[in-house]
Amino acid sequence: MPRIDWNENFSVGNAEIDAQHQRWIAIHNELHEILINCRKEDLKTASVSTVEAMQEYAKYHFSFEEAHIDKLGYPGRDHHVRFHRGFGVMVDKYLRKLRNGEIILTTELMKTLKRWLEGHILTDDKKYAQFAADKNATVSPS
C-alpha cells in the first residue's frame, strides 16, 4: 500500500524541515486512509479537500525550503526549484481533474504522489543536506 512511514533516513539534518516533511507525509497518509476507508459517496469531497491541503502545505514548505537553500548558497538551487514547480503543476492537474470528476483517488494516484515525495526527500533534499553538512565541516574548527 502507498503509506509512508517516517524514519531517520528521511532526515535532512534540519529540525524544522524534518518536521515539515513529517507533516507532509502525514497529509499523504491521510489520503491513504481516505482511499482505504472512505465511503464511495464521500470519496470525491474527502480526496479534494485533502489534496488541497497537500497543495497548500507544499507551497508553504517549498517557500521555506527554498529560502533555506538560498541561505546555504546551494549550487543546485535552480534544479531543485524546478522539481518543486513540477510537483505544483502535477498536483494542480490532479486537483482540477478530481474536482471535475475526471479522475478519482486511486492506488495509482497514491503511488505517484508517494514516489514523488519519497524520491524528492531521499534524493533531491539529501543533496542540499549533504552540501550543508560538507559546508559546516569545512567551517568548523578541527
Rosetta blueprint (number, residue, H / E / L):
1 M L
2 P L
3 R L
4 I L
5 D L
6 W L
7 N L
8 E H
9 N H
10 F H
11 S L
12 V L
13 G L
14 N L
15 A H
16 E H
17 I H
18 D H
19 A H
20 Q H
21 H H
22 Q H
23 R H
24 W H
25 I H
26 A H
27 I H
28 H H
29 N H
30 E H
31 L H
32 H H
33 E H
34 I H
35 L H
36 I H
37 N H
38 C L
39 R L
40 K H
41 E H
42 D H
43 L H
44 K H
45 T H
46 A H
47 S H
48 V H
49 S H
50 T H
51 V H
52 E H
53 A H
54 M H
55 Q H
56 E H
57 Y H
58 A H
59 K H
60 Y H
61 H H
62 F H
63 S H
64 F H
65 E H
66 E H
67 A H
68 H H
69 I H
70 D H
71 K H
72 L H
73 G L
74 Y L
75 P L
76 G L
77 R H
78 D H
79 H H
80 H H
81 V H
82 R H
83 F H
84 H H
85 R H
86 G H
87 F H
88 G H
89 V H
90 M H
91 V H
92 D H
93 K H
94 Y H
95 L H
96 R H
97 K H
98 L H
99 R H
100 N L
101 G L
102 E L
103 I L
104 I L
105 L L
106 T L
107 T H
108 E H
109 L H
110 M H
111 K H
112 T H
113 L H
114 K H
115 R H
116 W H
117 L H
118 E H
119 G H
120 H H
121 I H
122 L H
123 T H
124 D H
125 D H
126 K H
127 K H
128 Y H
129 A H
130 Q H
131 F H
132 A H
133 A H
134 D H
135 K H
136 N H
137 A H
138 T H
139 V H
140 S L
141 P L
142 S L
